[in-house]
């Protein structure tokens, strides 16, 4: 029987010709994506390889076209070779950064939503959306959910509106607020119900992370911890242990908008720009070692202190019936946030300020043991020794003199040196030193 002889390369070209409209290969993370009618869905079951094997099997049996039977093609090694050629075909291969380019487009099972306007749009391959909410939005008022919000906020409309803006902001891929949200309070006050409900509605846009990802530990976190966060718009976590401290440099990295290097297990590193917002709930607020301006800008402490008289144990499941309407409420929050941004209401600002006051050991040390005035020149060593004693009394580690110098300079106390005093700081001195000199 006459006919052409197929090669791995020719089989790959044929497969790409037949399938390139619906398949893309991400060279950055080495994953296939398939268009499913609403978004480009990551192929987690090796469906692409199965389709390639079926194409090869047809060629091996001489089915289709003018090929002759080639039984030798029916080998696993051939399938791997053909897949490799498919992965570099210009019609299918893409860079990792092509996905989800519009931070204000939201994928749903029934099309896209423009979060700037709330308008619904038809799903499109060219939008390169890879994720979807669990349900589509629907009209109507989520009455039980709004009642729950009133109960959780103890009737404070400003906090309720703030939560709507926050959850709307979480729908977007924007991180312009550079914010972390921490809901705290005892049990049965709604904080977990709120976060779980939002995460269930957001579907593939939400993921959970272990609290260890955001708290201090002796060793660096494995880069696969971060790889899981790529593409998410909401990262939820729960804090249940008292006395842990934030991994402050990591928090700033994850909320700062800069690119992050990560990798999946046994794969090469890739870079991504975080799109996610951190929303953490807990009974205890982790400790801060340094309270600087960057930290003050990022943290938003949301108190959940009101416990309803008769907590509904089945509330989360009851709210599931209103998920489409709750999503519409969140979309409206996104639209309003896009217009106005986030402004902390009084209750949130007060709770956040109180948290910083409690965590600001340096500020407490300055208030209790130092004076600040023009002309003050505190010697470096006595100041550090006083600081060391103070933090030890509070069960903390004092750190190094260099770190101490950096935080003092951030507070505006310039480090200097002269022959009389040696190293000293301008504008600050110990109370005891001033009293002796007087």
N, C-alpha and C positions, 0 to 999 in steps of 0.2 A: 504493500500500500504506500503510495507516494504521499508526501506531505512534509511540512517544515519540521525541523527539530527544535524543541523548546529548550531554552537555557534558563538558569535562575534569573538572569537579568531581563530576558524577554518576558518571562512570566511575571516579574515584578512590574514591568511597564504595562502589561495587559491589565493586571489587577488595579494599578493606580488609575488607568484610563476608565475602568468600570466603577471605581469607588471613590475617586478623589473628591467628589462633591460632598460626600458625607463623612470623610475620614481625614484627620490631621494627626501628625506625629510630632509631639513636643520634644525637640532635641535637648532642651534644658534638663528636663526631669525624666526623659526616656519613657514617655507614656503615650499611648494612643488615646485619641478622643473621637467619639462618634456623635454626629448630629442626630438627635432623637425627635426632632420636631419642635422642641422648645429651647434647647440649649445644647452646647457641645459637652457631652457627658464622658467623663474619664472611663476608659475601658479597664475595669478591674477584674474581669473574668477571662481575659485573653480571647475575646470574640474576634478581634482582628486576625490573630493567628489562625483561628478556626476557619475564617473566610478564606484566608490565604491557602490553607491546607485543602479546602474544597476546590479552589481554583486549580491547584497543582494536581489533585486527584483527577479532575476532568481532563487535564492535559495528559496525565499518565495513561488514561483509558482511551485517549484519542477522541474525546467528545468535544464538539464545538470547533469552529474554524476549519482549517485544513491541516491540522496537526495529525501526526501518526501516533499510535500508541507508544508510550515510553514508560514501561513498568519501573525502570530504575529511578524515576522521579519520586516515587512513593516512599521517600525516606525522610526521617525527621531532620537530618542534616540539610536536605534540600529546602525544607520548609523554613528552617532558620536562615538559610542563605537568601531565599526570596524575600523574607520579611526584612532582612537587613537592607536589601536594595530598595524595598518599598519605603523604608524609613528615611532614605536620602533623596527620594524622588521630589523634585522641586514643586510638584503639585500637591504634595501632602505634608512635607516637613515645614515646621514653623518654629520660631523662637518662643521661649517661655513668656516673654513680655507681651505677646500679642493678645493674651486673654483678658477679658473684662476691662477694656480700656476706658470705658466711661463709668466713672465712680457713681454716677447718678442714674444709671439704668439698673433696674431690678428684674431678675428673671422669675417668672411664676409659671405654674403648669398651664396657664391659659394666655401666655404672652408676656410682654415686657411692660414695665411701668417706668415712666420718667419721673423720678423723685423730685425734680425741680418744680414740676407742675401738678403731679398726681395723675397725669394723663396716661391711659393705657395704650400700648402699641402692639402691633403684630410681631411675633417672634421672627428673628432674622438671623441667618447664618453669619452675615457680615458684622453683626454686633459682637460676635465672638464671646458671648456669654457662656460660662461654664457651670453655673450654679442655678438653683431654683429654690424658692420658698416651698414649704410643704403643701400649701394651699394657695388658691388665688383669692384676691380681695373680693368682698361683696358689700353691697349697701346694707343699711340698717344700723341701728344702735346696739352696741354690745352692752346691754343693760346690767347683766350680772358682773361683768368685768369693771364697768365704771363704778358700780357699788363697791366692789373690792378695792379699787383705787382710793375711793373716798375713805374707806375704813383704814387702809394701810397708811394713808397720809393724815389720818385724824381730822379729815375735813379741810385740810389746807389746800385751797385751790391753786396756790402758786407752786407748791411742790408737785401737785398732780400734773400741772401743765409742764413743769420742768421734766418730769418723767416721760411725758409724751414726746417732748423735744429730744430727750436723750435716746429713747427707743427708736425714734425716727432717724436720728443721726446714725444709730447703729445699723440701720438698713442700708446706708450709703457705704461706698468704698472710700470716702474722704476721711482723713485723719487731721484735718486742719485745727481742731480744738486741742490736739496733743493731750488728751485727757484720759484719766483713769477714774472709774466710778466704783465706789465701795459702799455697799449697803450693809449697815450693821444693826445689831439689836439681838435680843433674845429670841427664843423659838416662838412659833405660831403667830408671827407678826406680818407675814406676807412677802418677805424679801425673796425667799426661795421660789415661792409660787410665781412671782412676777418674772424672775429671771428664767425659770424653767418654761413658762408660757411663751415668752419672747423667743427663746431658743427653739422650741418646738415649731413655732410659726415660721421662723426664718429658715428652718430646714438645713439645706446644704450650705447656707451662708453662716451658720453658727457651728461652733465646736467647743468642746470643753478642754480644759488643761488642768493638770495637777497643780496644786498650790505651790509645790516645790519649784515650779518653773519661775515663780515670781518672788520667792523668799530666799534669804541668804543661806548658803551651804558652803561646805569646805571645798568641794570640787566643782568644776565647771559642768554645766548641763550638757548632755549629749546634743549635737546639732540636729538630730532627728526630732527632738522635742520642738524645735523651732520650725522644722520643715512641715510639720503637721498644721501649722498656723497659716501657711501660705494660702492666700485666696479667701480666707475667712473674713467676715465683716464684724462678727461678734465672737469674742472668746470669753467664755464663762468659767468661773472657778469658785470654789467654796473654801473658806478658812474655818477650821474647827479647833485649832490648837492655840492656846494662849502663850504669849511670850516670844513668838517668832518675829523676825525682822525682815523688812523688805530688802530684796536685792536691788538696791537703788540705781546702780548703774545700768542694770538690765531693764528696769522700768523705764528709765529715760531713753534707752536705746529702742525699746519696743513702741514707745509713744512719740518718738521724736520725728518720725517720717523718713529716716535714713534707711538705705538699703541694708539688708541683712543676709549674711551667708549661712546656708544650711544645707543639709543633705539627707536623703533617705538612706536607710540601712544598706550598706554595701554598694553605695553609688557615689558618684562624684558630687562635689559641692556645686550649688547654684545660688544665685542671688535673687532676692525678691524685695519689693517695697511693701511694707506692712499696710494692709487695708483695714485691719481689725481694730475694734475698740475693746478695751479690757473692762469687764463688768464683774466684780467680785463681791460675794456676800459672805458674811461671817458673824459669829457671836463675839469675836475678839478682833480688835484692830491691830495689825502687825506694827512693830516699832519702826521708827525712823531714826537713823543715826545723824543725818544732816538735814536740816530744814533750811533749804536755800530757795531762791526765787523760782528756779526751774521746778522744784518740787511743789511749791505753792501753786504754780500755774496748772500743774497736772492733776492734782488730787481733788476729787469731789466726794465729800463724805455725805452719804444720804442716810439719815437716821430712820430706822423702822422701829419705833418705840411703842406704838399703840397695838395692844392685843385686843381683838374684838371679844365681847362677852361670851359668845358661843362660836368658837372657831369651827369652820366647816372642813372636816377631814377630806371630803370628796371634792373640794373646790376646784382643784387643778383639772380634774376630769370633767367637771361641769363647764369649765371655761372652754374646753375643747370644742364644744358645740358653737362657740362664738368666735373661733379662730379667724374665719374669713372677715368678720366685722372688726375684730381687733387689729388685723393686718391693715385694714382701711384706715383705722384710727392711727396706727403707726405711720402709714404713708402720709397722712395729713400732718403728723408731727415732723416728718422729714421735709415736707414742703415749707412748713413754717420755720423750721430750723435753717433751711437754705436762705430764707429771707432775713432772719434776725440773728442767727447764731445762738449760742448758749449764754445766758446770764443767770448766775446763781440767785435764787430767791433768798430772802432773809434767813429762813430756817436752814438751808443748805450752807450758806455762807457762815452762819454762826457755828454750825456743827464742824465745819471744816477748820475754821479758825481755832476752835477749842481743841481740836485734834492736834493742830500744829503747836499750840501752846503746851499741850501735854507732852509732845514728842521733842520739843526744842530744848534739849538739855543745855546746849550752849547758851541760849537765851536766858534760861533759868540761872545758870552759873553767873552770867554777866549781871543779872538783876540782883542776885543774892550776895555776890562776893566782889563785885567790881564797881568802879565808878567810870563813867564815860564823860569826858569834858575836853574842850579845846585846851591844849597845852599839856595834857597828861602824857606821861612817857613810862609805860610799864615794862620792867625788865622781862625778857623772854622766859628765862628759867623759872623764876617765881610764879609767873602766870601759868606756865605749863604744869608746874607741880600742884598748884591750886586746882587747876582743871582735872588733873589726874586723880586727886583725892576726891573731888566732887563726883566724878563719874563712877568711881569704885563704890562710893557710898550708895549710888543708885543702881548698882549691879550691872554696870556696863563696862566695856573695854575702852581705855583712853586713846588708843591709837598711837601714832608716832608724832614727834614734834613737828615733822614736816606737814602732816595732815592737819594738825592743830593750827599751824601757821596759815595754811590755805583757807581754812574756814574762817579764821579771824579776818584775813584780808578780804574775803567775800563780804564780811560785815562792815567793811570800810575802815578797818584798823591797819594802817600801813606798817609794814615791817621795815625797820631801819637799824642803823648801827652808829655808835660813836665811841670815842675812847673812854669816856666817863662811865657809860652804862653798858657798853658792849651791845649785844642785840636787844632791841626793845620794840615796842609797838606804840604808835602815836594814837592818842585819843582814848586810851584805856589804861587803867592801873588797878591794883588791888586796894580795897578799902583799908586794910590794915596798914599798907604802905603810906597812904595819905594821912591816916591818923597819926602815925609815928612822926611824919614830917611836920604836921601841924603842931 
